[in-house]
Each structure stands twice: as C-alpha cells, then as structure tokens.
Amino acid sequence: MTRRDVTNTEHDDPVDRVAAAKAAPGDDPVDRLTDAAAGLALCLVALQFTVFGVFDGSSFFAILAGLGVGGLGVVKTLNA
C-alpha cells in the first residue's frame, strides 16, 4: 500500500476561481428564465397526458406518464 501525498503544490489564484465562477453556464438570468419556461412547458404536456389518460380511460400508463413528466417539469422549474 502506498501513501498518498495530500499537499497541494500548485498555486491557487482566487481571482481565477472568481472569473471561472462568473463564466459558468446557467448563471445568466435569461438561461434561468428559459429553464423555468421549459419546466412549465413540460407541466402542460404532462397535464395533457394525464387528462387524456383519465377521460379516455384507455391507458393507465398515460396517467403514469403524465405524472412522471409533470414531476420532471416541476423539478426543472423549481431548480431554475
């Protein structure tokens, strides 16, 4: 068994970390709004699946798909 070296000999510049954090994708308000709109669109598609499954009565899987897509849309919207 070998012993790992836990010391870091590289220079860690805090300015580089700040610039990298500012350049990270997903920080732009327009991107967040786009993600929220996509989540709401998923919720609307899920509502269509669920209503079709309930009122048509043909498939229980349509109801499950609607609930699953709706859950995904809610999570996507809340994470935006």
Backbone atoms as SQL, in Angstrom:
CREATE TABLE atoms (id INTEGER PRIMARY KEY, chain TEXT, resi INTEGER, resn TEXT, atom TEXT, x REAL, y REAL, z REAL);
INSERT INTO atoms VALUES
  (1, 'A', 1, 'MET', 'N', 0.835, -1.169, 0.000),
  (2, 'A', 1, 'MET', 'CA', 0.000, 0.000, 0.000),
  (3, 'A', 1, 'MET', 'C', 0.882, 1.235, 0.000),
  (4, 'A', 2, 'THR', 'N', 0.578, 2.170, -0.886),
  (5, 'A', 2, 'THR', 'CA', 1.391, 3.373, -0.981),
  (6, 'A', 2, 'THR', 'C', 0.698, 4.522, -0.266),
  (7, 'A', 3, 'ARG', 'N', 1.500, 5.446, 0.172),
  (8, 'A', 3, 'ARG', 'CA', 0.981, 6.609, 0.880),
  (9, 'A', 3, 'ARG', 'C', 0.758, 7.745, -0.120),
  (10, 'A', 4, 'ARG', 'N', -0.414, 8.351, -0.060),
  (11, 'A', 4, 'ARG', 'CA', -0.717, 9.462, -0.966),
  (12, 'A', 4, 'ARG', 'C', -0.170, 10.758, -0.394),
  (13, 'A', 5, 'ASP', 'N', 0.273, 11.608, -1.308),
  (14, 'A', 5, 'ASP', 'CA', 0.725, 12.930, -0.898),
  (15, 'A', 5, 'ASP', 'C', -0.488, 13.857, -0.908),
  (16, 'A', 6, 'VAL', 'N', -0.833, 14.397, 0.248),
  (17, 'A', 6, 'VAL', 'CA', -2.026, 15.219, 0.358),
  (18, 'A', 6, 'VAL', 'C', -1.730, 16.712, 0.262),
  (19, 'A', 7, 'THR', 'N', -0.505, 17.079, 0.049),
  (20, 'A', 7, 'THR', 'CA', -0.191, 18.504, -0.065),
  (21, 'A', 7, 'THR', 'C', -0.373, 18.950, -1.500),
  (22, 'A', 8, 'ASN', 'N', -0.862, 20.144, -1.659),
  (23, 'A', 8, 'ASN', 'CA', -1.077, 20.715, -2.974),
  (24, 'A', 8, 'ASN', 'C', 0.026, 21.721, -3.240),
  (25, 'A', 9, 'THR', 'N', 0.826, 21.463, -4.271),
  (26, 'A', 9, 'THR', 'CA', 1.946, 22.349, -4.566),
  (27, 'A', 9, 'THR', 'C', 1.618, 23.358, -5.649),
  (28, 'A', 10, 'GLU', 'N', 0.436, 23.274, -6.226),
  (29, 'A', 10, 'GLU', 'CA', 0.058, 24.220, -7.274),
  (30, 'A', 10, 'GLU', 'C', -0.413, 25.530, -6.659),
  (31, 'A', 11, 'HIS', 'N', -0.172, 26.613, -7.380),
  (32, 'A', 11, 'HIS', 'CA', -0.604, 27.934, -6.934),
  (33, 'A', 11, 'HIS', 'C', -2.090, 28.086, -7.232),
  (34, 'A', 12, 'ASP', 'N', -2.877, 28.389, -6.236),
  (35, 'A', 12, 'ASP', 'CA', -4.322, 28.540, -6.399),
  (36, 'A', 12, 'ASP', 'C', -4.662, 30.024, -6.317),
  (37, 'A', 13, 'ASP', 'N', -4.913, 30.623, -7.460),
  (38, 'A', 13, 'ASP', 'CA', -5.184, 32.051, -7.525),
  (39, 'A', 13, 'ASP', 'C', -6.680, 32.298, -7.326),
  (40, 'A', 14, 'PRO', 'N', -7.099, 33.063, -6.293),
  (41, 'A', 14, 'PRO', 'CA', -8.525, 33.291, -6.056),
  (42, 'A', 14, 'PRO', 'C', -9.195, 34.085, -7.182),
  (43, 'A', 15, 'VAL', 'N', -8.437, 34.908, -7.900),
  (44, 'A', 15, 'VAL', 'CA', -9.014, 35.683, -8.996),
  (45, 'A', 15, 'VAL', 'C', -9.464, 34.744, -10.110),
  (46, 'A', 16, 'ASP', 'N', -8.683, 33.692, -10.384),
  (47, 'A', 16, 'ASP', 'CA', -9.051, 32.732, -11.417),
  (48, 'A', 16, 'ASP', 'C', -10.335, 31.994, -11.043),
  (49, 'A', 17, 'ARG', 'N', -10.501, 31.663, -9.785),
  (50, 'A', 17, 'ARG', 'CA', -11.708, 30.981, -9.351),
  (51, 'A', 17, 'ARG', 'C', -12.942, 31.862, -9.503),
  (52, 'A', 18, 'VAL', 'N', -12.804, 33.151, -9.204),
  (53, 'A', 18, 'VAL', 'CA', -13.926, 34.079, -9.341),
  (54, 'A', 18, 'VAL', 'C', -14.288, 34.246, -10.814),
  (55, 'A', 19, 'ALA', 'N', -13.287, 34.378, -11.666),
  (56, 'A', 19, 'ALA', 'CA', -13.559, 34.517, -13.099),
  (57, 'A', 19, 'ALA', 'C', -14.203, 33.252, -13.653),
  (58, 'A', 20, 'ALA', 'N', -13.764, 32.101, -13.185),
  (59, 'A', 20, 'ALA', 'CA', -14.347, 30.845, -13.648),
  (60, 'A', 20, 'ALA', 'C', -15.791, 30.704, -13.154),
  (61, 'A', 21, 'ALA', 'N', -16.071, 31.160, -11.949),
  (62, 'A', 21, 'ALA', 'CA', -17.433, 31.088, -11.422),
  (63, 'A', 21, 'ALA', 'C', -18.360, 32.029, -12.179),
  (64, 'A', 22, 'LYS', 'N', -17.849, 33.202, -12.577),
  (65, 'A', 22, 'LYS', 'CA', -18.669, 34.139, -13.335),
  (66, 'A', 22, 'LYS', 'C', -18.934, 33.626, -14.747),
  (67, 'A', 23, 'ALA', 'N', -18.004, 32.875, -15.289),
  (68, 'A', 23, 'ALA', 'CA', -18.155, 32.362, -16.646),
  (69, 'A', 23, 'ALA', 'C', -18.934, 31.056, -16.692),
  (70, 'A', 24, 'ALA', 'N', -19.327, 30.526, -15.549),
  (71, 'A', 24, 'ALA', 'CA', -20.039, 29.244, -15.508),
  (72, 'A', 24, 'ALA', 'C', -21.398, 29.390, -16.180),
  (73, 'A', 25, 'PRO', 'N', -21.781, 28.390, -16.982),
  (74, 'A', 25, 'PRO', 'CA', -23.085, 28.476, -17.632),
  (75, 'A', 25, 'PRO', 'C', -24.222, 28.305, -16.621),
  (76, 'A', 26, 'GLY', 'N', -25.347, 28.902, -16.917),
  (77, 'A', 26, 'GLY', 'CA', -26.504, 28.782, -16.047),
  (78, 'A', 26, 'GLY', 'C', -26.650, 29.919, -15.049),
  (79, 'A', 27, 'ASP', 'N', -25.696, 30.842, -15.038),
  (80, 'A', 27, 'ASP', 'CA', -25.781, 31.969, -14.117),
  (81, 'A', 27, 'ASP', 'C', -26.534, 33.141, -14.721),
  (82, 'A', 28, 'ASP', 'N', -26.753, 33.105, -16.012),
  (83, 'A', 28, 'ASP', 'CA', -27.423, 34.192, -16.707),
  (84, 'A', 28, 'ASP', 'C', -28.923, 34.152, -16.395),
  (85, 'A', 29, 'PRO', 'N', -29.530, 35.283, -16.065),
  (86, 'A', 29, 'PRO', 'CA', -30.973, 35.285, -15.781),
  (87, 'A', 29, 'PRO', 'C', -31.822, 34.809, -16.960),
  (88, 'A', 30, 'VAL', 'N', -31.363, 35.063, -18.175),
  (89, 'A', 30, 'VAL', 'CA', -32.106, 34.606, -19.351),
  (90, 'A', 30, 'VAL', 'C', -32.100, 33.081, -19.412),
  (91, 'A', 31, 'ASP', 'N', -30.972, 32.460, -19.072),
  (92, 'A', 31, 'ASP', 'CA', -30.903, 30.998, -19.041),
  (93, 'A', 31, 'ASP', 'C', -31.826, 30.426, -17.966),
  (94, 'A', 32, 'ARG', 'N', -31.873, 31.079, -16.830),
  (95, 'A', 32, 'ARG', 'CA', -32.759, 30.612, -15.765),
  (96, 'A', 32, 'ARG', 'C', -34.222, 30.742, -16.168),
  (97, 'A', 33, 'LEU', 'N', -34.564, 31.837, -16.855),
  (98, 'A', 33, 'LEU', 'CA', -35.932, 32.027, -17.326),
  (99, 'A', 33, 'LEU', 'C', -36.286, 30.987, -18.390),
  (100, 'A', 34, 'THR', 'N', -35.339, 30.676, -19.249),
  (101, 'A', 34, 'THR', 'CA', -35.560, 29.655, -20.270),
  (102, 'A', 34, 'THR', 'C', -35.791, 28.287, -19.637),
  (103, 'A', 35, 'ASP', 'N', -35.008, 27.961, -18.617),
  (104, 'A', 35, 'ASP', 'CA', -35.198, 26.685, -17.918),
  (105, 'A', 35, 'ASP', 'C', -36.564, 26.629, -17.226),
  (106, 'A', 36, 'ALA', 'N', -36.972, 27.738, -16.636),
  (107, 'A', 36, 'ALA', 'CA', -38.279, 27.768, -15.974),
  (108, 'A', 36, 'ALA', 'C', -39.406, 27.621, -16.990),
  (109, 'A', 37, 'ALA', 'N', -39.265, 28.263, -18.147),
  (110, 'A', 37, 'ALA', 'CA', -40.294, 28.144, -19.189),
  (111, 'A', 37, 'ALA', 'C', -40.350, 26.721, -19.737),
  (112, 'A', 38, 'ALA', 'N', -39.189, 26.086, -19.857),
  (113, 'A', 38, 'ALA', 'CA', -39.167, 24.694, -20.321),
  (114, 'A', 38, 'ALA', 'C', -39.837, 23.776, -19.300),
  (115, 'A', 39, 'GLY', 'N', -39.632, 24.040, -18.028),
  (116, 'A', 39, 'GLY', 'CA', -40.288, 23.252, -16.984),
  (117, 'A', 39, 'GLY', 'C', -41.796, 23.432, -17.009),
  (118, 'A', 40, 'LEU', 'N', -42.241, 24.659, -17.241),
  (119, 'A', 40, 'LEU', 'CA', -43.686, 24.900, -17.332),
  (120, 'A', 40, 'LEU', 'C', -44.280, 24.234, -18.570),
  (121, 'A', 41, 'ALA', 'N', -43.529, 24.222, -19.658),
  (122, 'A', 41, 'ALA', 'CA', -44.000, 23.538, -20.861),
  (123, 'A', 41, 'ALA', 'C', -44.137, 22.039, -20.613),
  (124, 'A', 42, 'LEU', 'N', -43.196, 21.470, -19.870),
  (125, 'A', 42, 'LEU', 'CA', -43.299, 20.054, -19.509),
  (126, 'A', 42, 'LEU', 'C', -44.527, 19.797, -18.644),
  (127, 'A', 43, 'CYS', 'N', -44.831, 20.736, -17.763),
  (128, 'A', 43, 'CYS', 'CA', -46.031, 20.582, -16.931),
  (129, 'A', 43, 'CYS', 'C', -47.294, 20.599, -17.776),
  (130, 'A', 44, 'LEU', 'N', -47.332, 21.453, -18.804),
  (131, 'A', 44, 'LEU', 'CA', -48.501, 21.489, -19.675),
  (132, 'A', 44, 'LEU', 'C', -48.649, 20.211, -20.491),
  (133, 'A', 45, 'VAL', 'N', -47.536, 19.671, -20.974),
  (134, 'A', 45, 'VAL', 'CA', -47.584, 18.400, -21.702),
  (135, 'A', 45, 'VAL', 'C', -48.041, 17.292, -20.763),
  (136, 'A', 46, 'ALA', 'N', -47.566, 17.320, -19.540),
  (137, 'A', 46, 'ALA', 'CA', -47.975, 16.312, -18.563),
  (138, 'A', 46, 'ALA', 'C', -49.461, 16.408, -18.261),
  (139, 'A', 47, 'LEU', 'N', -49.978, 17.612, -18.203),
  (140, 'A', 47, 'LEU', 'CA', -51.410, 17.790, -17.973),
  (141, 'A', 47, 'LEU', 'C', -52.220, 17.184, -19.121),
  (142, 'A', 48, 'GLN', 'N', -51.730, 17.357, -20.337),
  (143, 'A', 48, 'GLN', 'CA', -52.417, 16.767, -21.482),
  (144, 'A', 48, 'GLN', 'C', -52.405, 15.243, -21.401),
  (145, 'A', 49, 'PHE', 'N', -51.252, 14.660, -21.061),
  (146, 'A', 49, 'PHE', 'CA', -51.174, 13.201, -20.909),
  (147, 'A', 49, 'PHE', 'C', -52.142, 12.710, -19.839),
  (148, 'A', 50, 'THR', 'N', -52.160, 13.405, -18.719),
  (149, 'A', 50, 'THR', 'CA', -52.982, 12.965, -17.599),
  (150, 'A', 50, 'THR', 'C', -54.466, 13.092, -17.915),
  (151, 'A', 51, 'VAL', 'N', -54.873, 14.214, -18.500),
  (152, 'A', 51, 'VAL', 'CA', -56.281, 14.402, -18.852),
  (153, 'A', 51, 'VAL', 'C', -56.702, 13.375, -19.894),
  (154, 'A', 52, 'PHE', 'N', -55.851, 13.123, -20.878),
  (155, 'A', 52, 'PHE', 'CA', -56.159, 12.117, -21.886),
  (156, 'A', 52, 'PHE', 'C', -56.318, 10.735, -21.242),
  (157, 'A', 53, 'GLY', 'N', -55.423, 10.400, -20.320),
  (158, 'A', 53, 'GLY', 'CA', -55.497, 9.101, -19.664),
  (159, 'A', 53, 'GLY', 'C', -56.705, 8.951, -18.774),
  (160, 'A', 54, 'VAL', 'N', -57.106, 10.027, -18.104),
  (161, 'A', 54, 'VAL', 'CA', -58.244, 9.949, -17.186),
  (162, 'A', 54, 'VAL', 'C', -59.567, 9.900, -17.954),
  (163, 'A', 55, 'PHE', 'N', -59.742, 10.804, -18.896),
  (164, 'A', 55, 'PHE', 'CA', -61.033, 10.894, -19.561),
  (165, 'A', 55, 'PHE', 'C', -61.220, 9.890, -20.687),
  (166, 'A', 56, 'ASP', 'N', -60.122, 9.477, -21.308),
  (167, 'A', 56, 'ASP', 'CA', -60.252, 8.466, -22.350),
  (168, 'A', 56, 'ASP', 'C', -60.386, 7.081, -21.727),
  (169, 'A', 57, 'GLY', 'N', -59.711, 6.894, -20.618),
  (170, 'A', 57, 'GLY', 'CA', -59.808, 5.628, -19.898),
  (171, 'A', 57, 'GLY', 'C', -59.128, 4.478, -20.600),
  (172, 'A', 58, 'SER', 'N', -58.348, 4.761, -21.619),
  (173, 'A', 58, 'SER', 'CA', -57.755, 3.678, -22.397),
  (174, 'A', 58, 'SER', 'C', -56.466, 3.152, -21.791),
  (175, 'A', 59, 'SER', 'N', -55.723, 3.990, -21.121),
  (176, 'A', 59, 'SER', 'CA', -54.422, 3.535, -20.663),
  (177, 'A', 59, 'SER', 'C', -54.063, 4.145, -19.310),
  (178, 'A', 60, 'PHE', 'N', -53.749, 3.273, -18.390),
  (179, 'A', 60, 'PHE', 'CA', -53.246, 3.719, -17.092),
  (180, 'A', 60, 'PHE', 'C', -51.827, 4.268, -17.237),
  (181, 'A', 61, 'PHE', 'N', -51.114, 3.783, -18.268),
  (182, 'A', 61, 'PHE', 'CA', -49.744, 4.246, -18.489),
  (183, 'A', 61, 'PHE', 'C', -49.709, 5.699, -18.947),
  (184, 'A', 62, 'ALA', 'N', -50.762, 6.171, -19.595),
  (185, 'A', 62, 'ALA', 'CA', -50.835, 7.584, -19.969),
  (186, 'A', 62, 'ALA', 'C', -50.911, 8.453, -18.720),
  (187, 'A', 63, 'ILE', 'N', -51.648, 7.991, -17.716),
  (188, 'A', 63, 'ILE', 'CA', -51.734, 8.729, -16.455),
  (189, 'A', 63, 'ILE', 'C', -50.380, 8.734, -15.753),
  (190, 'A', 64, 'LEU', 'N', -49.727, 7.576, -15.719),
  (191, 'A', 64, 'LEU', 'CA', -48.404, 7.500, -15.086),
  (192, 'A', 64, 'LEU', 'C', -47.384, 8.348, -15.827),
  (193, 'A', 65, 'ALA', 'N', -47.441, 8.342, -17.150),
  (194, 'A', 65, 'ALA', 'CA', -46.519, 9.167, -17.934),
  (195, 'A', 65, 'ALA', 'C', -46.769, 10.646, -17.659),
  (196, 'A', 66, 'GLY', 'N', -48.035, 11.023, -17.561),
  (197, 'A', 66, 'GLY', 'CA', -48.357, 12.416, -17.249),
  (198, 'A', 66, 'GLY', 'C', -47.847, 12.839, -15.891),
  (199, 'A', 67, 'LEU', 'N', -48.002, 11.971, -14.916),
  (200, 'A', 67, 'LEU', 'CA', -47.495, 12.298, -13.579),
  (201, 'A', 67, 'LEU', 'C', -45.968, 12.368, -13.553),
  (202, 'A', 68, 'GLY', 'N', -45.327, 11.461, -14.281),
  (203, 'A', 68, 'GLY', 'CA', -43.861, 11.464, -14.325),
  (204, 'A', 68, 'GLY', 'C', -43.313, 12.692, -15.014),
  (205, 'A', 69, 'VAL', 'N', -43.880, 13.033, -16.159),
  (206, 'A', 69, 'VAL', 'CA', -43.425, 14.224, -16.885),
  (207, 'A', 69, 'VAL', 'C', -43.756, 15.484, -16.085),
  (208, 'A', 70, 'GLY', 'N', -44.893, 15.480, -15.413),
  (209, 'A', 70, 'GLY', 'CA', -45.249, 16.623, -14.572),
  (210, 'A', 70, 'GLY', 'C', -44.279, 16.813, -13.426),
  (211, 'A', 71, 'GLY', 'N', -43.887, 15.718, -12.811),
  (212, 'A', 71, 'GLY', 'CA', -42.885, 15.807, -11.739),
  (213, 'A', 71, 'GLY', 'C', -41.562, 16.335, -12.248),
  (214, 'A', 72, 'LEU', 'N', -41.166, 15.877, -13.436),
  (215, 'A', 72, 'LEU', 'CA', -39.927, 16.372, -14.038),
  (216, 'A', 72, 'LEU', 'C', -40.030, 17.872, -14.339),
  (217, 'A', 73, 'GLY', 'N', -41.189, 18.291, -14.827),
  (218, 'A', 73, 'GLY', 'CA', -41.381, 19.712, -15.115),
  (219, 'A', 73, 'GLY', 'C', -41.350, 20.562, -13.868),
  (220, 'A', 74, 'VAL', 'N', -41.938, 20.083, -12.792),
  (221, 'A', 74, 'VAL', 'CA', -41.918, 20.829, -11.531),
  (222, 'A', 74, 'VAL', 'C', -40.492, 20.945, -11.004),
  (223, 'A', 75, 'VAL', 'N', -39.765, 19.858, -11.045),
  (224, 'A', 75, 'VAL', 'CA', -38.370, 19.897, -10.561),
  (225, 'A', 75, 'VAL', 'C', -37.534, 20.838, -11.415),
  (226, 'A', 76, 'LYS', 'N', -37.699, 20.770, -12.724),
  (227, 'A', 76, 'LYS', 'CA', -36.943, 21.646, -13.617),
  (228, 'A', 76, 'LYS', 'C', -37.291, 23.108, -13.378),
  (229, 'A', 77, 'THR', 'N', -38.566, 23.392, -13.154),
  (230, 'A', 77, 'THR', 'CA', -38.972, 24.771, -12.911),
  (231, 'A', 77, 'THR', 'C', -38.433, 25.286, -11.575),
  (232, 'A', 78, 'LEU', 'N', -38.504, 24.463, -10.547),
  (233, 'A', 78, 'LEU', 'CA', -38.036, 24.925, -9.233),
  (234, 'A', 78, 'LEU', 'C', -36.518, 25.038, -9.151),
  (235, 'A', 79, 'ASN', 'N', -35.800, 24.282, -9.966),
  (236, 'A', 79, 'ASN', 'CA', -34.338, 24.376, -9.963),
  (237, 'A', 79, 'ASN', 'C', -33.822, 25.553, -10.790),
  (238, 'A', 80, 'ALA', 'N', -34.688, 26.183, -11.546),
  (239, 'A', 80, 'ALA', 'CA', -34.242, 27.283, -12.414),
  (240, 'A', 80, 'ALA', 'C', -33.927, 28.533, -11.620);
